[in-house]
Amino acid sequence: MGSGRWSTNVYDEYNRLRAASGKGVFDFNDAMHRRKRSGWRVHDALDPKNVKFRESRESDEHPNPTSIVVMFDVTGSMGSIPVSLQTKLPELLGLLLRKGYVPDPQIMFGAVGDATCDRIPLQVGQFESDNRMDQNLENIFLEGGGGGQRTESYELAMYFVARHTDIDCWKKHGRKGYLFIIGDEMAYPEVNRREVKAVIGDGLQQDIPTESIVRELRERYHVFYILPQGASYGGDPKILGFWRKLLGQNVLELEDSEAVCETIALAIGMTEGTIDLKTGTVDLRDFGVAEKTLQVVATALASIPGGLVKARTRGGLLPGLRPFGR
């Protein structure tokens, strides 16, 4: 997957036509919630069951792909995150591409629930370079469940990304991809083999400690956890401590969940060394981002290593993108 190029014009026209037809942005989700719970199902395009690999490939069109996975919690108070992501996709793509943060980004969206109690604990799209990423995002079911015990099945999502993605940026170019998990709870201590069998289809001989799957994952991915402070457990020291033990300074506290896209874009650019924090905030201002949001993003990213890295020369413009809000 990963062919084609993003077009803001296509995005705008698709949204216009959808609105004219009377459909909501998350029409599949709306349709599921009109059913009884027993009839809820994952969209066919996002079903992780028996998927061998989600692939991010190089091609003549995209010779140097950058694989980016964005997984968000769809339980409880986290339901606003995909809405924000969909609204700000042009901004995210604009920063990554037009500002030259990374070459040839290919983005895969997914969603996490709780495998102990939710009907749909994991949803995983495809790596896409064009407007199909928006369609994958729209097809996510916002179940809104969760067990209320400050744990969700993030380890199941990390297992899938570690064992069921095949990314050319690493395999052919030795460059790590990116995984951003947006949530407000802890992972379970182990990847449960029965849950893996039921949700993904793999037959494991034994459970895998979450720390082990994170080590495996980080061999090929830069892994970030974003905790919005306005979520149910925002700022919880136990949850922050759990993730910092696993990911160190790649745990980002975000005062406003509406700033998720900007935070992802700048975190990638800073990790790549194509920008520093100062340059990134200037870029956000160029895109018409409000000063309040600039401060939220700057505060969240102040501690990551790229904050003090001198930026390298950046690439030129990519046709089809415009600054968000203009």
C-alpha positions, 0 to 999 in steps of 0.5 A: 500500500502507499501509492498516490499523493495527498490532495487538499482539493480532493479532501475538500470536495469529498467533505463537501459532497458528503455534507450535501448527502447528509452523511456525517464524517464517521458514517460507519460509526453512526450506522453501528450505533444505530444497531444493538450492541450484539450487531456491532462489528469492525469495518472490513478495511480495518479488521486485524484478524488474519492479516499477514502484514500491513505494508509500507512500500517504496516505489518510483512514486515514493522512493524513500517512504516514512512509515507512520502509525497513529493509534488512538484509544476510542474508549470513554473520553478519548472519542474526540481524538479521531474527530480532531485528527480528521479535521486537521489532516491537511495540517498534518500532511502539510507540515510533513510534506510541504515543510519537508519534515520527512520524505514520502510519509505513509500513514496508517490509522488505528484504534484501541479498546479493551480486549477484556470487555469491548466487542472491537478492541483493535482496528487497523487501517492500511499505510496510505500516502493519498486521500484513502488515509482519510477514508480509513480514519472515517471508518473507525468505530468509536465504541466508547467502552473500556473497563474502568480499571485504568488499563486498555489493550495498548499492548495488543496494538503494539504487538500488531505493529511489531509483528504485522507491519512490513516497512521498507523505510527500515528494511531497505533504508535502515530508517525507523518508522513512527508509532504514536499511541494517544490514550490516557490509561496503562497497557496490560502487563502482558500480551495475552495469547488468547486475546491475540488468537481471538482478535488477530488470529496468531497462535502464541505458545505463551503470553508475552511481557509488554516490556518485551514487545515494546523492546521488539517494537522499538527496534524498528519504530520510534514510539511515542505515547501522548496523554491529553491532560483533559482525558479521564486520567490526564496527569495521573502520576501512575499512568505517566510513570508506567509509560515513562518506564517503557518509553522514557522521554517519548511520553508527551503530556498534552494540555489540549487534545485539539493539538494532537496533529501539530504535536505529531508533526513536530515530534517527527520533524524534531526526531528526524533533525529536520527542525528544532522546536523553535523552527517548528513553532514558526512553521505552525504560525505560518499555517495559521495555528493559534498562539494558544495551540503553539504554546500547548505544542511547545510545552509538550515537546520541550523535553524530547531530544530534538528540541535542541538539535540544529535543523538540517536543510529542508526539502521544497514544496509538494504540489496539492497542499496548502497551509491549513486554514487559508 
